[in-house]
């Protein structure tokens, strides 16, 4: 498990890139997340970059890689990844002899175009948020909110990778079949109950061979890092189509990622115990390990904000809808997801995306979706400008942000992911 601290985590470390040292920066030298970028307005190929302050370091221009293939970089073993992180940290630190050369390899983030951080071949969406699962379950099954298998097995389904976009994604309102409770037959048209889902995305680094499961003690060695994920959902389409096979058109029209992958190494100072509530079943042996219990959880604060078209026209900033933390939300760890995904011999590949599922806390103001926040559309949210929302309307922009803070460690951010429905 990637929990060991080293010189790259030193809270006293500062960078010669001045903006990285500013309080509240998402990208101090202790972070060093990876993404793919090019100069805005250009048609050149996307290159591998690392965020440092308000800049992007071009890894190829800095002589750190000889390829623009992010998936190949992600496929490297743990030692290679750690060696690259150490080289980046040393070269970007104050007093480094790399400053003169590397300063020429910097591009301002404001002048960079970002794309999906890697090629995503396969996408699996899990359902780890127990408070989300319970609240949604109560809306449909008041007497049995959680299905009998929920606390025993990580629930997931395979999604559509081709419609995954990067922050700033604009997508059309999905259409499909819906059926009103009092209708004799379904109707076709645009979704009227469009929602967001606050998730983390875990991106696979080194994969496994077909037929060779990954043991839980080794699972995190196969994860490259974490990104923010908004897995948009058409609730009315889903209610009609999901039985008996699950989500289809309600989920495959768009999913949006933040442009930066925060590595598992960067998250080492922000690990937490993984403990099941008293009385809940403990994980089966293949999903259990002392290391997973000791530090399997991630301590990440997650925020959701909304900006309507009217707010945007008035120059008003997005307003917060909810604020929560992953330690209260996730019933399964990232290592457990990897292990369960491969226990039957399934082979993961570099760049595969594992969604956490909606991460909601136990309180209403920690909800990870409008479905929960409005109790299925029964209680509208009133915004500061007087507008009301039960579900998303055309022109709405949804913003998600994430960051880690802990005494004795430098704050690091996951950036943000935004998307707009038209």
C-alpha positions in Angstrom: 0.0 0.0 0.0 1.3 3.4 -1.0 1.5 5.1 2.5 5.2 5.6 3.1 6.3 9.2 3.4 9.6 10.4 2.0 11.4 13.6 1.1 8.8 14.6 -1.6 6.2 15.0 1.2 8.3 17.3 3.4 6.0 20.2 4.3 9.0 22.6 4.4 9.8 21.9 0.7 9.3 25.0 -1.5 9.5 25.4 -5.3 11.2 28.0 -7.5 7.8 28.2 -9.2 6.5 31.0 -6.9 2.8 30.3 -7.4 3.3 26.8 -6.0 4.2 28.3 -2.6 1.0 30.4 -2.3 -1.4 29.4 0.5 -4.4 27.5 -0.8 -2.7 26.4 -4.1 -4.1 23.1 -5.4 -0.7 22.3 -6.8 2.2 22.8 -4.4 5.4 20.9 -4.9 4.2 18.1 -2.6 1.4 17.3 -5.1 2.8 17.0 -8.7 -0.3 15.6 -10.5 -0.2 14.4 -14.1 -2.3 15.5 -17.1 -2.2 15.9 -20.9 -2.1 19.4 -22.4 -1.2 21.5 -25.4 -1.0 25.2 -26.2 -4.6 26.6 -26.4 -5.7 27.0 -30.0 -3.0 24.8 -31.4 -3.5 21.5 -33.3 -0.3 19.8 -32.0 -0.4 16.5 -30.2 -1.2 16.5 -26.5 1.8 16.2 -24.3 2.4 14.9 -20.7 2.5 17.6 -18.1 2.7 18.0 -14.4 0.9 20.8 -12.6 3.1 23.0 -10.4 1.4 26.1 -9.0 -0.4 27.9 -11.9 2.0 26.3 -14.5 2.4 23.0 -16.3 5.8 21.4 -16.7 6.2 19.8 -20.1 7.9 16.5 -19.1 9.3 15.8 -22.6 10.7 19.3 -22.9 12.3 18.9 -19.5 13.9 15.7 -20.6 12.1 13.5 -18.1 10.2 11.3 -20.7 10.8 10.4 -24.3 7.1 9.8 -25.2 3.8 11.6 -25.1 2.0 8.3 -24.2 0.5 8.8 -20.7 -0.7 5.2 -20.6 2.9 3.9 -21.1 4.0 6.1 -18.2 1.2 4.8 -16.0 2.1 1.2 -16.8 5.5 1.6 -15.1 6.1 -0.2 -11.9 6.0 1.5 -8.4 9.8 2.0 -8.3 9.8 3.8 -11.6 6.9 6.0 -10.6 8.6 6.9 -7.3 11.8 7.7 -9.1 10.1 10.1 -11.5 8.3 11.8 -8.6 11.6 12.2 -6.8 13.2 13.7 -9.9 10.4 16.1 -10.4 10.5 17.1 -6.7 14.2 17.7 -6.7 14.2 19.6 -10.0 11.3 21.9 -9.0 12.6 22.6 -5.5 14.1 25.9 -4.6 17.9 26.0 -5.3 17.7 23.3 -8.0 20.2 23.4 -10.8 17.3 22.5 -13.1 15.6 25.9 -12.8 17.2 27.6 -15.8 16.5 24.7 -18.2 13.1 23.7 -16.8 11.7 27.2 -16.7 11.7 27.0 -20.5 9.5 23.9 -20.3 6.8 25.7 -18.3 3.4 26.6 -19.8 0.9 28.7 -17.9 -2.3 26.7 -17.2 -4.3 29.7 -18.3 -2.8 29.3 -21.8 -3.1 25.5 -21.9 -5.8 23.2 -23.3 -6.4 20.1 -21.3 -7.8 16.8 -22.4 -8.9 13.5 -20.7 -5.7 12.6 -18.8 -5.2 9.2 -20.4 -6.7 6.8 -22.9 -9.6 5.1 -21.1 -10.2 1.6 -22.5 -12.7 0.4 -19.9 -14.8 2.1 -17.3 -16.4 0.4 -14.3 -18.7 2.3 -12.0 -19.0 1.1 -8.4 -21.6 1.9 -5.7 -19.4 2.5 -2.6 -21.3 5.4 -1.1 -23.5 3.7 1.6 -25.4 6.9 2.6 -26.2 7.5 -1.1 -27.3 3.9 -1.5 -29.5 4.1 1.6 -31.1 7.4 0.7 -31.8 6.4 -2.8 -33.0 3.0 -1.7 -35.5 4.5 0.8 -37.1 6.4 -2.1 -37.9 3.2 -3.9 -37.9 0.5 -1.2 -38.7 2.1 2.2 -38.8 -1.2 3.9 -35.4 -2.4 2.5 -33.2 0.5 1.4 -30.1 -1.7 1.0 -30.2 -4.9 -0.9 -29.0 -8.0 1.1 -25.7 -8.1 -0.9 -24.6 -4.5 -0.3 -22.5 -4.9 2.8 -20.9 -8.1 1.5 -19.8 -7.4 -2.1 -18.7 -4.2 -3.9 -21.5 -3.5 -6.4 -20.6 -2.3 -9.8 -21.4 -2.2 -13.5 -19.5 -1.6 -16.7 -20.1 1.8 -18.3 -19.3 3.6 -21.6 -15.8 4.9 -22.0 -16.3 6.8 -25.3 -18.5 9.5 -23.8 -16.0 10.4 -21.0 -14.9 14.0 -21.4 -12.6 16.5 -19.5 -13.6 19.4 -17.3 -15.4 22.1 -19.3 -17.4 19.5 -21.1 -20.7 20.7 -22.7 -23.3 18.1 -23.5 -26.8 18.0 -24.7 -29.6 16.9 -22.5 -30.2 13.2 -23.0 -33.3 11.8 -24.5 -34.9 8.4 -24.0 -38.0 6.6 -22.8 -39.7 7.4 -19.6 -42.9 6.1 -18.0 -45.1 8.0 -15.6 -46.6 5.9 -12.8 -50.1 6.6 -14.0 -49.4 6.1 -17.7 -50.4 3.0 -19.7 -47.3 3.1 -21.9 -44.0 4.9 -22.0 -43.2 8.2 -23.9 -40.1 9.5 -25.6 -38.4 12.8 -25.0 -35.7 14.7 -23.1 -34.9 13.8 -19.6 -36.7 16.0 -17.0 -34.7 14.7 -14.0 -31.1 15.3 -15.0 -28.7 14.9 -12.1 -25.0 14.9 -11.2 -23.1 12.3 -9.2 -20.1 13.3 -7.1 -17.5 10.6 -7.5 -13.8 9.9 -7.4 -12.2 8.1 -10.3 -9.4 5.6 -9.7 -7.1 5.1 -12.7 -5.2 1.9 -13.2 -1.5 1.9 -13.7 0.2 -1.4 -14.1 -2.4 -4.0 -15.1 -2.6 -7.8 -14.5 -2.7 -10.8 -16.8 -5.9 -12.5 -17.7 -6.7 -15.1 -15.1 -4.3 -13.7 -12.4 -6.3 -12.0 -9.6 -4.7 -9.1 -7.7 -4.4 -9.7 -4.0 -5.6 -6.9 -1.7 -2.2 -6.3 -0.2 -0.9 -5.6 -3.7 -3.9 -3.8 -5.1 -2.7 -0.2 -4.7 0.5 -1.0 -6.6 -1.8 -1.3 -9.6 -3.4 2.2 -9.1 -1.7 5.2 -10.7 -3.9 7.9 -9.0 -7.2 9.6 -8.4 -9.2 12.1 -10.3 -12.6 13.9 -9.7 -15.5 12.3 -11.6 -19.0 13.6 -12.4 -21.0 10.7 -13.6 -24.1 12.5 -14.9 -27.4 10.6 -14.5 -30.9 10.9 -16.1 -33.0 9.6 -13.2 -36.3 9.3 -15.1 -34.7 7.3 -17.9 -33.0 5.1 -15.4 -36.2 4.4 -13.4 -37.8 2.9 -16.5 -34.9 1.1 -18.1 -32.8 -0.3 -15.3 -34.8 -3.4 -14.6 -33.5 -6.1 -14.9 -30.0 -5.3 -16.3 -29.2 -1.9 -14.8 -28.2 1.6 -16.1 -28.0 2.1 -19.9 -29.0 5.4 -21.7 -29.4 7.0 -18.3 -25.7 6.9 -17.7 -23.8 6.6 -21.0 -24.4 10.0 -22.5 -21.6 11.8 -20.6 -19.2 11.5 -17.7 -16.7 14.2 -16.9 -13.2 14.0 -15.4 -11.0 16.6 -13.9 -7.8 17.0 -16.0 -5.3 16.1 -13.3 -4.4 12.7 -11.9 -3.2 13.0 -8.3 -0.9 10.1 -7.7 -1.3 7.6 -4.9 2.1 8.6 -3.7 1.0 12.3 -3.3 -2.0 11.1 -1.2 0.2 9.2 1.3 -0.1 11.9 4.0 -3.8 11.7 3.8 -4.7 8.1 4.6 -7.2 7.1 7.2 -8.3 3.9 8.9 -10.9 1.8 7.2 -13.4 0.6 9.9 -16.8 -0.9 9.5 -19.5 0.2 11.9 -20.2 -2.0 14.8 -22.6 -4.8 13.9 -21.8 -4.7 10.2 -20.3 -7.7 8.6 -16.5 -7.6 8.2 -15.2 -8.1 4.6 -14.6 -11.6 3.4 -10.9 -12.7 3.7 -10.0 -11.9 0.1 -11.2 -8.3 0.7 -9.4 -7.9 4.0 -5.8 -7.1 5.1 -4.2 -5.4 8.1 -2.8 -2.6 5.8 -6.3 -1.9 4.4 -7.8 -1.6 7.8 -4.9 0.6 9.1 -4.8 3.1 6.2 -7.1 1.9 3.3 -9.3 5.0 3.3 -8.6 8.4 1.7 -9.2 11.6 3.5 -10.5 13.9 0.8 -12.9 16.9 1.2 -15.3 17.2 -1.7 -17.4 20.2 -2.7 -20.2 20.7 -5.2 -21.2 24.1 -6.6 -23.8 25.2 -9.1 -23.9 28.2 -11.5 -27.1 28.7 -13.5 -27.3 30.5 -16.8 -28.9 33.5 -15.1 -26.1 33.7 -12.5 -23.5 33.5 -15.3 -25.1 36.4 -17.2 -25.1 38.4 -14.0 -21.5 37.7 -13.3 -22.3 35.7 -10.2 -19.9 33.0 -9.0 -21.1 29.4 -8.5 -22.7 28.7 -5.1 -22.0 25.7 -2.9 -24.6 23.0 -2.7 -22.8 20.5 -0.5 -19.6 19.8 1.3 -18.5 16.4 2.5 -15.6 14.0 3.1 -14.7 10.6 1.6 -14.0 9.0 5.0 -17.7 9.3 5.9 -19.0 8.3 2.5 -17.2 5.3 1.1 -18.1 1.8 2.4 -15.3 0.1 0.3 -11.7 1.2 -0.3 -9.9 1.6 -3.6 -7.9 -1.5 -2.9 -11.0 -3.6 -2.3 -12.4 -2.4 -5.7 -9.3 -3.5 -7.6 -9.2 -6.8 -5.8 -12.8 -7.6 -6.3 -12.7 -6.6 -9.9 -9.9 -9.1 -10.6 -10.8 -11.9 -8.3 -12.5 -13.8 -11.1 -9.5 -13.4 -13.3 -10.5 -10.2 -15.1 -7.6 -8.3 -16.5 -7.2 -4.6 -15.8 -5.2 -2.4 -18.2 -3.3 0.9 -17.9 -5.8 3.7 -18.0 -8.9 1.7 -17.0 -11.2 3.9 -14.9 -12.9 2.7 -11.7 -15.6 5.1 -10.5 -16.3 5.1 -6.7 -20.0 5.7 -7.1 -21.7 8.7 -5.6 -20.0 9.8 -2.4 -22.5 11.3 0.0 -22.1 11.9 3.8 -24.7 11.1 6.5 -26.1 14.7 6.6 -28.3 16.3 4.0 -25.8 19.0 3.2 -23.3 16.3 2.3 -25.4 14.8 -0.5 -23.6 13.8 -3.6 -26.6 14.3 -6.0 -29.7 16.4 -6.4 -31.8 13.2 -6.1 -30.8 13.0 -2.5 -30.6 16.8 -1.8 -34.2 17.3 -3.0 -35.6 13.9 -1.8 -36.4 12.8 -5.3 -37.5 16.2 -6.4 -40.0 16.8 -3.6 -38.0 19.6 -1.9 -36.6 22.2 -4.2 -33.3 23.9 -3.4 -33.5 27.7 -3.3 -30.5 29.5 -4.6 -29.3 32.9 -3.3 -30.7 34.7 -6.4 -34.2 33.2 -5.8 -34.0 30.5 -8.5 -35.1 27.0 -7.5 -33.8 23.6 -8.6 -35.0 20.1 -8.1 -32.9 18.8 -11.0 -30.6 20.4 -13.5 -31.9 22.8 -16.1 -30.5 23.8 -19.5 -27.5 26.2 -19.1 -26.6 24.9 -15.6 -22.9 24.5 -14.9 -22.0 22.0 -12.2 -18.6 22.3 -10.5 -16.9 19.8 -8.2 -13.7 20.4 -6.2 -11.6 18.3 -4.0 -8.7 18.8 -1.6 -6.8 17.2 1.2 -5.8 19.0 4.4 -4.3 17.6 7.6 -2.1 19.0 10.4 1.6 18.5 9.6 1.0 18.2 5.9 0.8 20.7 3.0 -2.7 21.1 1.5 -3.0 19.5 -1.9 -5.9 19.8 -4.3 -7.5 17.6 -7.0 -8.4 20.7 -9.0 -11.9 20.9 -10.3 -14.3 19.3 -12.8 -17.0 21.3 -14.4 -19.7 20.5 -17.0 -22.6 22.3 -18.6 -25.9 20.9 -19.9 -27.5 22.6 -23.0 
